[in-house]
Amino acid sequence: MDSYVKKFPKTSDFECNNFFKGYYLSDGKLGIEVDYIDMMTGHEFYQTESESIHIYYILEGNGKANINDTIYDIESGDTIEIPVNTEFAFKGKLKMIEIMNPPFNPNTHIDTRKNDL
């Protein structure tokens, strides 16, 4: 039987060098992916997704987001919506919840260029 309550993972499920660590909060069975992201410095690269939308809710911290060549100051309490085929990157020390619909697929994820924020 599946559990309706998930416990926070003890170790990260994915990470990118010293840029961020991620923890799966859902298994994707409902058609969405929910992750906790502990961003130490920001993304290493700008990225786009050809299939998934991203919604981020900033739990704590502050930084910058570059979304389609517009720079935004971001902070705790902000919600960021990234449509399909939109280039973006974050910079800063942030703790956030990420929702992806549909769940992450490495075949539709593209790193476009080095993060220059």
Secondary structure by P-SEA (a helix, b strand, c coil): cccccccccccccccccccbbbbbcccccccbbbbbbbcccccccccccccbbbbbbbcbbbbbbbcccbbbbbcccbbbbbcccccccccccccbbbbbccccccccccccccccc
